[in-house]
Amino acid sequence: MEKRFPFFEFSLLHTEKFHVELRELNKNDPVVNEKLAYWKKPVYEMDLASPRHIKTHLPFSLLPPDLCEKSKVIYVARNPKDVAVSYYHHNRLLRVHDYQGDFPKYWKYFQDDLLVFSPYWEHIKEGWEARHKKNVLFLFYEDIVKNMGESIKKTAEFLGKNITESDVQKLCAHLNIDNFRKVVTTHENIPIIGIANAGEQGFFRRGKVGGNPEFTDEINKAANEWIKKNLSDTDLKFPVIDI
C-alpha cells in the first residue's frame, strides 16, 4: 500500500536517531533496513508511474499553489472529536510519535494546535473553501461511513472511472472496517521490532462516528463550546457530530 499510494511527508516524521534505534533492535536485519531506507526516501525522489496516487495530511496552503489545476484532489474531512480520539490512539500506538500522556492532556494539545498537522480548523476550512474547484472532491468521513456505496460512486465519477454495481459491492465489502483491518498491511504484520508500543489497540480501530468514551462530561462541554465558536464564522456543517 505504501508503494502504491505513498505518503508525501512520511519521511519527515522519522528521525535518524529513531532509525538507528530500530536497526539496533532488529540486529540490522536486511529486510528491516530496506524498509527503513524506503521510509526515509522523499516521495519527490520516487519514480512513480502515471497516474500517480499520493496521500498527505498537509493543508492546501502547504502544497503547490497550482495543485488543483494540475491534479485531482480528494479532501476527506472528519469532525474534530473523532479526529482527536483517533489521533490520540494513533500517537500512543506508534513509537515514531510515542505519546505517553492521557486523553485530557492530549485534548488540550489538540485544542491549542500543539500537535503535528495542527491547526485543525484552519486546515479543514481551507479544504472547505476549495470544495467548488473543478478538480477537488470534498468528502465527509461521516458520509462515507453512512453510505459507502454512494461515496464510491461519487469518487469514481470524479476520477473518470467506469464502475459497475458489482464493483461497488466488492469495494464496500473490501473497505468494511472489519474486513479492511484483516487484509491491509500495517505495523502489525511488518516484521520490525520496536515500531509500535505494546498494549495499544491496532492501527485500524473502530472506524465509527461518535460514541467516544474518552470524552468526560467536562471535556465534552469545553469541546462543544470550542467547536461552536470555530463554526460560527463559516457555513461548514458536519453531517453528524454530537454537540
C-alpha positions in Angstrom: 0.0 0.0 0.0 2.8 2.5 0.9 4.3 2.0 -2.5 1.1 2.1 -4.5 -0.1 5.2 -2.6 2.9 6.8 -0.9 2.6 9.3 2.0 4.0 12.6 0.9 5.5 13.9 4.1 6.2 10.5 5.8 10.0 10.8 5.6 9.8 14.0 7.8 8.2 12.1 10.7 11.2 9.7 11.1 14.3 10.9 12.8 17.7 9.3 12.1 18.0 8.6 15.9 14.8 6.6 15.8 16.0 4.6 12.8 19.4 3.9 14.5 17.4 2.5 17.4 15.2 0.3 15.2 18.2 -1.0 13.3 19.9 -2.0 16.6 16.7 -3.6 18.0 16.3 -5.6 14.8 20.0 -6.5 14.7 20.5 -4.9 11.3 18.1 -7.3 9.6 18.4 -6.6 5.8 14.6 -6.7 5.3 14.1 -4.1 8.1 17.0 -1.9 6.8 15.4 -1.9 3.3 12.1 -0.9 4.8 13.6 1.9 6.8 15.5 3.2 3.8 12.3 3.4 1.9 10.6 5.3 4.7 13.3 7.9 4.6 13.1 8.5 0.9 11.1 11.6 0.0 8.2 11.0 -2.4 9.5 13.5 -4.9 12.6 11.3 -5.4 10.5 8.3 -6.2 10.0 7.1 -9.8 6.2 6.8 -9.8 4.3 5.7 -12.9 1.4 7.9 -14.1 -1.3 8.2 -13.0 0.3 8.7 -9.6 -1.6 8.5 -6.3 -0.2 10.4 -3.4 -1.7 10.9 0.1 -0.9 13.7 2.5 -2.1 15.3 5.8 -0.8 18.7 4.7 -3.3 21.6 4.2 -3.7 23.3 0.8 -1.6 26.2 2.0 1.5 23.9 2.3 1.0 22.3 -1.0 1.9 23.6 -4.5 -0.4 26.6 -5.3 -1.2 25.2 -8.7 -2.1 21.7 -7.3 -5.8 21.9 -8.2 -5.0 23.0 -11.7 -2.7 20.1 -12.4 -4.1 17.3 -10.2 -7.3 15.9 -8.9 -7.6 16.3 -5.2 -9.9 14.3 -2.8 -10.2 16.0 0.6 -11.7 14.0 3.4 -12.9 15.9 6.5 -13.9 14.4 9.8 -15.4 16.0 12.9 -12.9 17.2 15.5 -14.0 14.9 18.3 -13.5 11.7 16.3 -10.2 13.1 14.8 -8.8 13.8 18.3 -9.7 10.4 19.7 -8.3 8.6 16.6 -5.2 10.7 16.6 -4.7 10.1 20.3 -4.7 6.3 20.0 -2.5 6.6 16.8 0.0 8.7 18.7 0.1 6.3 21.6 0.4 3.3 19.4 3.3 4.2 17.1 6.7 5.0 18.6 7.5 7.5 15.9 5.1 9.7 17.9 5.3 7.9 21.3 2.7 10.0 23.2 2.8 8.8 26.8 0.1 11.0 28.4 -3.7 10.6 29.0 -6.5 11.9 26.8 -7.4 15.1 28.8 -3.9 16.3 28.3 -4.0 15.3 24.7 -7.2 17.1 24.0 -5.6 20.2 25.5 -2.8 19.9 22.9 -5.3 19.3 20.1 -7.4 22.3 21.1 -4.4 24.5 21.4 -2.9 23.5 18.0 0.2 21.9 19.5 0.2 18.6 17.5 1.8 17.7 14.2 -0.6 18.7 11.4 -2.3 21.3 13.5 -4.2 23.7 13.4 -7.3 21.6 12.8 -9.7 24.4 12.0 -7.5 26.3 9.5 -6.8 23.0 7.8 -10.4 22.0 7.3 -11.6 25.4 6.4 -9.0 25.6 3.6 -10.4 22.3 2.3 -14.0 23.6 2.6 -13.2 26.8 0.7 -11.6 24.7 -2.2 -14.6 22.4 -2.5 -16.1 24.1 -5.6 -12.9 23.8 -7.6 -13.3 21.6 -10.7 -10.5 19.2 -9.6 -11.5 19.0 -5.9 -13.8 16.4 -4.4 -14.7 17.3 -0.7 -16.0 14.3 1.3 -17.1 14.0 4.9 -15.9 10.8 6.6 -19.3 10.7 8.3 -21.0 10.4 4.8 -18.6 7.7 3.8 -19.4 5.6 6.8 -23.2 6.2 6.4 -23.3 5.3 2.7 -20.1 3.9 1.4 -21.6 2.8 -1.9 -22.6 6.3 -2.8 -19.2 7.7 -1.8 -17.5 5.1 -4.0 -19.7 6.1 -7.0 -19.1 9.8 -6.4 -15.3 9.2 -6.2 -15.3 7.0 -9.4 -17.2 9.7 -11.3 -14.8 12.3 -10.1 -11.8 10.3 -11.3 -13.5 9.4 -14.6 -13.7 5.7 -13.8 -16.4 3.4 -15.1 -17.7 1.3 -12.3 -20.4 -1.4 -12.1 -22.8 -2.1 -9.2 -20.9 -5.4 -8.7 -17.6 -3.4 -8.4 -19.3 -1.1 -5.8 -20.4 -4.1 -3.8 -17.0 -5.7 -3.9 -15.4 -2.4 -2.8 -17.9 -2.0 0.0 -17.0 -5.5 1.3 -13.3 -4.9 1.0 -13.5 -1.5 2.8 -15.7 -2.7 5.6 -13.6 -1.9 8.6 -13.7 -5.5 9.9 -12.5 -6.8 6.6 -10.1 -4.0 5.9 -8.1 -4.5 9.0 -7.5 -8.1 8.0 -6.1 -7.5 4.6 -4.3 -4.2 4.6 -0.6 -4.3 5.6 0.1 -2.3 8.8 2.8 -2.3 11.5 1.1 -5.4 12.9 2.4 -7.5 10.1 5.6 -5.6 9.3 8.5 -7.5 10.9 10.0 -4.6 12.8 10.7 -4.8 16.5 10.1 -1.5 18.3 7.8 0.1 15.7 4.8 0.1 18.0 4.0 0.2 21.7 2.7 -2.9 23.3 -0.8 -2.9 24.8 -2.3 -0.4 22.5 -5.2 -1.1 20.1 -4.4 -1.8 16.4 -3.8 0.6 13.6 -7.4 0.2 12.4 -9.7 0.8 15.4 -13.4 1.4 15.4 -13.9 3.3 12.2 -17.2 4.7 13.6 -18.8 8.1 14.1 -19.1 9.4 17.7 -19.5 7.3 20.9 -16.1 8.2 22.3 -15.7 7.2 26.0 -12.5 9.3 26.2 -14.7 12.4 26.5 -15.7 13.1 30.1 -18.6 15.4 30.7 -16.2 18.3 31.5 -14.1 17.8 28.4 -17.2 17.3 26.2 -18.7 20.6 27.4 -15.5 22.5 26.7 -15.1 20.8 23.3 -18.7 21.7 22.3 -18.1 25.4 23.1 -14.8 25.3 21.2 -16.5 23.7 18.1 -19.4 26.1 18.1 -17.1 29.1 18.3 -15.0 27.9 15.4 -18.0 27.0 13.2 -19.6 30.4 13.8 -17.7 32.2 11.0 -18.3 29.5 8.3 -21.1 27.6 6.6 -19.3 24.4 7.2 -21.6 21.8 8.9 -20.6 18.3 9.8 -23.2 15.6 8.8 -23.0 14.0 12.2 -21.5 15.5 15.4 -22.6 15.1 19.0 -22.7 18.7 20.3 
